[in-house]
Amino acid sequence: MASMSLLSSVLLLCAGCGSETQHAIDQGDLVGSWKTSGGDSIRFSVDREVTTNGFSDSGEESCGDGGVGDWSFYVAMDDRGESIQTSPEATAGDFISVSLREGTEGECQIDLSVIDEGRSLCVADLDNVCATGARFTRQ
């Protein structure tokens, strides 16, 4: 748990890194299909299931061609927002956890930032709001 808090703190400190800015969206705006110009896609369901088709530019080799899993928003666990954790009850947010359990070699965890005033999603890492050039846009 301590490593999760440390990771969370680093992620929040770097939330301003790079040129992108995160924007919170409601669950209703997230649910549906999103696609990159390269053909990778992700579909968020209201029941918190997610289906993906490829993450070729995610930097996550274990995610392979995608799969099925769960999604949740991250929420702040303290008043200063320095510690975050996923919440299956959260209905809005600017940072999303995707955990794939099927169609991959083991479980695969990917974090997505909500950017472009909620019109795009990008793969996040410790150093950047958007770690790759790929942008998922609503279909």
C-alpha positions in Angstrom: 0.0 0.0 0.0 2.9 2.3 0.7 4.2 1.9 -2.8 0.7 2.8 -4.2 0.8 6.0 -2.1 4.3 6.8 -3.4 3.3 6.1 -7.0 0.2 8.2 -6.5 2.2 11.1 -5.1 4.6 11.0 -8.1 1.7 10.8 -10.5 0.1 13.9 -9.0 3.3 15.8 -8.9 3.8 15.1 -12.6 0.2 15.8 -13.5 1.4 19.2 -14.8 4.4 17.7 -16.7 4.2 17.9 -20.5 1.9 20.2 -22.5 -1.4 18.4 -21.8 -3.9 19.4 -19.1 -6.2 16.9 -17.5 -10.0 17.6 -17.4 -12.6 15.8 -15.3 -15.5 14.1 -17.0 -18.6 12.3 -15.8 -19.1 8.6 -16.2 -21.9 9.3 -18.7 -19.4 11.1 -20.9 -16.9 8.3 -20.7 -19.2 5.4 -21.4 -19.0 4.4 -25.0 -16.4 3.7 -27.7 -13.2 5.6 -28.2 -10.6 5.0 -31.0 -7.2 6.2 -32.0 -6.2 7.2 -35.6 -4.1 4.0 -35.6 -7.1 1.8 -35.0 -6.7 0.9 -31.4 -10.1 1.1 -29.6 -11.5 1.0 -26.1 -15.1 0.6 -25.0 -16.2 1.7 -21.5 -19.5 0.1 -20.2 -21.7 1.6 -17.5 -21.2 -1.6 -15.4 -17.4 -0.8 -15.2 -16.4 -3.4 -17.8 -13.9 -2.3 -20.5 -13.1 -4.0 -23.8 -10.0 -3.0 -25.8 -8.7 -3.8 -29.2 -4.9 -3.1 -29.2 -2.7 -0.8 -27.3 0.0 -0.7 -29.9 1.4 2.6 -28.8 0.9 2.2 -25.0 4.4 1.0 -24.2 2.8 -1.9 -22.3 4.0 -5.0 -24.2 2.0 -7.3 -21.9 -1.2 -5.6 -23.1 -0.8 -7.1 -26.5 -3.8 -6.9 -28.7 -6.1 -5.8 -25.9 -8.8 -7.7 -24.0 -11.6 -7.5 -21.4 -11.3 -6.1 -17.9 -12.5 -3.4 -15.6 -12.2 0.4 -15.3 -12.5 2.9 -12.5 -11.7 6.6 -11.8 -8.9 7.5 -9.5 -10.0 9.7 -6.5 -8.0 11.8 -4.0 -7.5 10.1 -0.6 -6.4 13.3 1.2 -7.3 16.9 1.3 -4.2 18.0 -0.6 -4.8 15.4 -3.4 -1.3 13.9 -2.9 -2.5 10.4 -2.6 -4.9 8.8 -5.0 -6.6 5.4 -5.3 -9.1 3.8 -7.7 -12.7 3.8 -6.6 -15.5 1.6 -8.1 -18.0 4.1 -6.8 -16.5 7.3 -8.3 -18.7 8.7 -11.1 -16.3 11.4 -12.4 -12.6 12.1 -12.7 -9.7 13.1 -14.9 -7.6 10.0 -14.4 -8.8 6.4 -15.3 -7.4 3.0 -14.4 -7.9 0.1 -16.9 -7.1 -3.4 -15.7 -7.3 -6.1 -18.4 -7.8 -9.7 -17.3 -8.6 -11.5 -20.6 -6.9 -11.6 -23.9 -3.5 -10.6 -22.4 -0.5 -12.5 -21.0 -1.6 -12.0 -17.4 -3.2 -8.9 -16.0 -2.4 -5.6 -17.7 -2.8 -2.2 -16.0 -3.0 1.0 -18.0 -3.8 4.5 -16.8 -5.5 7.0 -19.0 -5.7 10.8 -18.7 -8.7 12.7 -19.8 -7.6 15.7 -21.9 -8.8 18.2 -24.5 -11.6 19.3 -22.2 -12.9 15.7 -22.1 -12.8 15.1 -25.8 -9.7 12.8 -25.7 -8.0 10.1 -23.7 -4.3 9.3 -23.7 -2.0 6.7 -22.0 -0.4 8.2 -18.9 2.9 7.4 -17.1 4.9 8.7 -14.2 6.5 11.5 -16.2 3.7 12.7 -18.5 0.0 13.3 -18.5 0.3 11.7 -22.0 3.1 9.3 -22.4 2.5 8.6 -26.1 1.3 10.4 -29.2 -1.8 8.3 -29.5 -5.1 9.9 -28.6 -8.4 8.1 -28.1 -11.4 10.2 -29.3 -15.1 9.5 -28.8 -16.8 7.6 -31.6 
